[in-house]
Amino acid sequence: MEERFFSSMIQIYFIALGVIVGGSLIGSIGSFAAGEPPLTMMSRIAKGLRIWAIVAAIGGTFDAISNFERGIYDGSTMDLIKQILYILSAMGGVQTALMVIEWMTQESID
């Protein structure tokens, strides 16, 4: 596999991590301003952002679907494998971010 693929996987991992950590942190500031408990809201926001972090990290759903289609119908299995690995990388970033948020808030995120 080429070097660009691995650098893309690393970028996707950290983009997903950043969406969760940044979104929940900024969202908790908003909940603090509204008079709600910020740490509890941070956990809830992180839980709600999971799928959106994956979608944002892989660059939107249309590209992923078109690459899946090309992999299945055109027989380009390498594109299909790359997309699966990209999604797994994004899911790893999300899981890491959820563990960091859980560690910060001392609340369980289900």
C-alpha positions in Angstrom: 0.0 0.0 0.0 1.1 3.5 -0.7 2.3 6.1 1.8 -0.5 8.5 1.0 -3.0 5.8 2.1 -1.5 5.6 5.5 -1.2 9.3 5.9 -4.9 9.6 5.0 -5.8 7.0 7.6 -3.9 9.0 10.3 -5.6 12.2 9.2 -9.0 10.5 9.3 -8.4 9.2 12.8 -7.5 12.6 14.2 -10.3 14.4 12.3 -12.8 12.1 14.0 -11.1 12.5 17.3 -11.2 16.3 16.9 -14.8 16.5 15.9 -15.9 14.6 19.1 -13.5 16.4 21.5 -14.0 19.8 20.0 -17.7 19.6 19.5 -18.4 18.3 23.0 -16.1 20.8 24.6 -17.6 23.8 22.8 -21.1 22.4 23.3 -20.5 22.1 27.0 -19.5 25.8 27.1 -22.9 26.6 25.5 -24.7 24.4 28.1 -22.8 26.2 30.9 -24.0 29.5 29.5 -27.6 28.1 29.5 -27.3 27.0 33.1 -27.1 23.3 32.5 -24.5 20.9 33.9 -21.6 21.1 31.5 -19.9 17.8 32.2 -23.1 15.8 31.9 -23.9 17.6 28.6 -20.4 17.0 27.4 -21.0 13.3 27.7 -24.4 13.5 26.0 -23.0 15.7 23.1 -20.1 13.3 22.6 -22.6 10.4 22.3 -24.7 12.3 19.8 -21.7 13.3 17.6 -20.4 9.8 17.0 -21.9 9.1 13.6 -21.3 12.7 12.4 -17.6 12.5 13.3 -17.2 9.3 11.2 -19.1 11.0 8.3 -17.0 14.2 8.6 -13.7 12.3 8.8 -14.2 10.2 5.7 -15.3 13.3 3.7 -19.0 12.9 3.4 -21.2 9.9 2.6 -21.4 10.3 -1.2 -17.7 9.6 -1.8 -17.8 6.6 0.4 -20.9 5.2 -1.3 -19.4 5.8 -4.8 -16.2 4.0 -3.7 -18.2 1.1 -2.3 -20.2 0.9 -5.6 -17.0 1.0 -7.7 -15.5 -1.8 -5.4 -18.6 -4.0 -5.8 -19.7 -3.4 -9.4 -16.4 -2.7 -11.1 -14.5 -5.4 -9.3 -12.1 -2.9 -7.7 -11.7 -4.6 -4.4 -8.7 -2.4 -3.4 -11.0 0.7 -3.3 -13.5 -1.3 -1.2 -10.8 -2.4 1.3 -9.5 1.2 1.5 -12.9 2.6 2.3 -13.5 -0.1 5.0 -10.1 0.7 6.5 -10.9 4.5 6.4 -14.2 3.9 8.2 -12.4 1.7 10.8 -9.8 4.4 11.3 -12.5 7.0 11.9 -14.3 4.7 14.3 -11.0 4.3 16.2 -10.7 8.1 16.5 -14.3 8.3 17.8 -13.6 5.5 20.4 -10.4 7.3 21.6 -12.3 10.6 21.9 -15.1 8.9 23.9 -12.5 7.4 26.2 -10.9 10.8 26.7 -14.3 12.5 27.4 -15.3 9.7 29.8 -12.0 10.1 31.6 -12.5 13.9 31.8 -16.1 13.8 32.9 -15.9 10.6 35.0 -19.2 9.6 33.5 -20.0 6.4 31.5 -20.9 7.0 27.9 -23.1 4.2 26.6 
